[in-house]
């Protein structure tokens, strides 16, 4: 656990009804030919282990992926700010496919989004509330973008966000660590993979 300045050292207690949200674990972030490709796939393997633990103990798993309509018509100014997102126009194409290591199991919901947060413009909040979920375990990419935005929206919707350190990834180690620091300070609990798996195991 990182040291947090006084005044930013509060702790959130995970609830008894978690769900795991796998954020944007798409080929776009792991294909060497993609402009969005990350330098490591370690977070993908860790995310797969977290998903397996959730499924073994009956914890709901939900997935998100990014895809835009024809010509990016629903991407607003976001797709102008991040030109690499043009590779996800017209339904997402091959780069929009979820990686096989974390492919959705039967009955698991896949939400399609156009912006950073898994909550923005989707039915995620209402879906979680209808299932009585009080805690969201976040895995996926990128830590500074969609994971962070989803954690912020989670806490704003009243869910306890747990960000699994090894199961999220970013473009550089510096970006990764600075964002994990801020998440722990203000928006979430940053937890180790082993602790996340143990927590999910308590739900059996």
N, C-alpha and C positions, 0 to 999 in steps of 0.2 A: 504494500500500500504506500502511495506517495505521501509525503508530508504536505499538509494543507495549512495555509495561513490561518491564524486565529480569526474567528468570525465566518470561516468557510469550512468548518470541521464537523458539520452535522452529519448524522448517519440515518439512512432510511432502512427500515426493517422489512425484508421481503415478506409478502403475504402468503396465504395458503392456497391461492388459486392462480398459479403462473401460466403463461403461454410463452412459447418461443417464437420470435419473429426473425426469419432469415431474410436479410435485406439485400436485394440486388446481387445475389451470387450468380452472376451471369457470365457467359463466355467473354463478354466485352472486357472484363477485368482480368482475365487469365489467358487470353489468346495473345501471343507475342506480336501478332500483326495488327492488333487493335491499338488505337491511340490512347485508350483508357487503361491499358494493361498495367497491372501492378508489378513491382519487382519480385514479389514472392507469392507463392500459393499456400504458405503455411496456415494462413487464417482459414482457408477453405477446408483443409484437413481437420482443424480444430472445430470448425463449425459443424462438420459432418459428425464428429463425436458428440457434440452437444445435442444435435438433432436425434441421434440414436438413443441417447439417454432419455430425452423427452418422450420419445415413442415407446421406450421400454416401460415407462411408468405412467402412461396414459395422459401425458401433458400435451395440450393442443400445440400444433406447429402450424404457423402461417408463413407464407412466402410473399415477397414482392419482386417485381421486375419492372423495368422501365421500357416503355414503348410509346411511340408517337404516331399520330395519324398521318395521312398523306402529306408529304412535304413538311412535316412538323407543325401542322396547322394548330395543334393544341399545345404547343410548347412555349408559346408566348415569347417573352424576352429572354427566358432562361436559355433557350437553344441558340440565341444570338450571343449570349455571354460565353457559352461553352460549345464551340463549334463541333467538338468531337461527338456531341450528342446526335449529330446528323446521321451517324451510323445506325441510329435506332429509329429512324423515320420509317414510315410505311409498315408499321407493325412490329418493328424491332429486328427482323431478319435473324440470321444465324447468331449474331453477336448478342441478341436479346434472349437467347435460350439459357435456361438455368443449367448449371453444371451438373453432370451425372452424379457426382459425389453427394450432392444435396438435393437431388431430384425429389419433387413432392411425392409423398406416398398417397395411396388411395384415400380420398376424402379430405385431403389437406387443401386449404384455400390458397389460391394464388391471386394476389391483388396487382393489377396493372396501374402504375402511377406515372406521372409526367414531371413531378417535381421532387425535391430532396426528401421531404418527410414522408414516411409511410402512412401518416395520418391525413396529409393534405389532399383533399379531393377524392378520398377513398372511403369505404365503409368500415375501415379498421376499428375505429373507436366503438361504433355501435355493435359491431360483431363481437368484440371483446366483452363489452358490458352485458350483452345478451347471454354470454357464457359464464358470467360471474367472475371474470378474470380481474385480479387486483395487482398483478406484477407481470412485467414483460421482460423477458430475457432476450437481449439483442445480440445478434451475430450478423456479420456481413461487411459490406463495403459501401463507401469509404468512411473511415472513422471521422474525418473532418467534414464530410458532406452529409450523406444520407443517414449514417448512423447517428451522428450528432443531432441533426435536425429531428430525427425520429425520437431520440431520447428527450429532447426539449419538449416536443409535442406530447410525449407520453406523460411527463410530469405535469404538464399543463392540463391534461385530461384526467389527472388524478390517479394514474398508474405509477407504481414504483418501478423505475427502470434499472435493470442490471445490465451493464455492458461487459461482455466477456472479453477480457484483455487479449488472449491468444486467438480469439475467433473473429477479430475485426482487423482490417488492414488498410494501409494508406500508401501514398506515393513515396514517402521518405520516413525514416525513423524519427527525425525531428518533428515532422508533422504529426505522426502517430502519437508520440509521447506528449507533445504540448496539448493536443486535443483530449487525450485521456486525462491529463492533469485538470483541464478545465471542466470536463464532464464530472469528475469526482468532486471537484470543488463546488459545483453549482447545480448539476442537473441529474446525477445518477450515482449509483454505486458501481465502481469498476471492480470486477471480481475476476479471480483466476479461474481457468477452465475447471480445475479440480473441484473448486468450491461450487461452481455452477452445477457441475454434474452431481455432486453430493446433494445439493439443494433440490434438484429435480428428482433425485432418488428418494427423498423424503415424502414425495407426493403419492407414493404407491398405496 
